[in-house]
Every structure is written in structure tokens, then in C-alpha cells.
Amino acid sequence: MTVSPTLAPQEVEQLITFPIEIAMSNIMNVEEIRSVSRFGLSLVTVVFKESVPTLDARQLINEQIQTVSGEIPPRNWVHPS
């Protein structure tokens, strides 16, 4: 989940959601990636195969967030869940 209170939905999609989706698509054993972009909010959900341990999945997500964080405009807050 990324919060950016000043961006319109189109800007959230283009500047935040899309780069995060692309980064997450590079992870192995992902079954599905879903996203929602609203005014000031981007929510990206990554669904892993059942065989992937939760801690491994979280580590993989965190690594990709670190990779893409340079592409996200400043003053946005990313909350890995």
C-alpha cells in the first residue's frame, strides 16, 4: 500500500502502481498480481503459489520495493504488509 495524498488516480496509477506492478512481475512463483489506484492511494496485492513460505514471500516483496523505490516520486509512503 502506498499513500500519496496529493496525486489524482491517474497519477497514482502511472507514477506508483504501474512501476510497483512491473517490479513485482519479476518475482518467481507469483500466481497473480492485483492492483487498485484511487485518489492518493495505490494498493498492489501479490499472490504467491501455496508452496512459497510467508517469510520468503515477504523478503522477495521487500527486495523489489527497495529496487523500485527510486522510481516512485518522493513524499510517498510505502507500507509492505
N, C-alpha and C positions, 0 to 999 in steps of 0.2 A: 504494500500500500504506500503510495506517495501522495503527500499533501502539498498543494501549491495554490494557496488561496487567491492569487491574482490572475490565474490563467483561465481562459474560456475553454469549453470542452474540446474544441478543435485543436487548440494549442496544447492542451494536456495530451491528446492523442498523438499529435505529431512530435512533440518535444520530449515526452516522458514515456507514455505507454508503448509506442512503437519501438524505440530503442531497447526498452527492457524486454519486450517480446522477442526481438531478434537475438539478444544475448541469451535468453533462456532457451531458444531453439537450438543452441549449440550443446546442450547438456544431453548426455546419453540416458537412455531408459525413461524418457519422458513420454507419457501417453497422450497428454492433452495440455494445451495452454489456452486459458480463457482470460479475457480482459474486459474491463468496464472503464470508460472515461467519462467523467462528469465535471461540472464546474469545480475546479480546484482539487480534483481527486482522480487518481489513477489506481486501479486495483487489478493486479495481474495474479492469476492463480495458475500454479504449475502442478499437474497431477503426474506422479511417478508410477511406474509399474509396482505392483504389490511386493516384489522381491527386494526393492530398494529400502534399506533401513532408514528410519526417520532422521537420525543424526547425519547420515551420509547425504541425504537429500538437502537438509538444511545447509550443510557445508558447501555443497555444489551451488546452491542458490546464492549464498553469501559471496562466493568467489565471483560469480557472474555479476552480482550487484556492484562489487568493487571494480570490476572491469568496465562496466557501463557508466559508473558514477561521473566520470569526466565528461560524458556526453549530455548529461542532464543539467539544465540550467541551474545556477546557484540559487540558494534560498528555497530549496525543496527538501522535504524530509522524507526519507525512505525508511519504512518500518518493515523489516523482514519478520514474518510470522511463521 
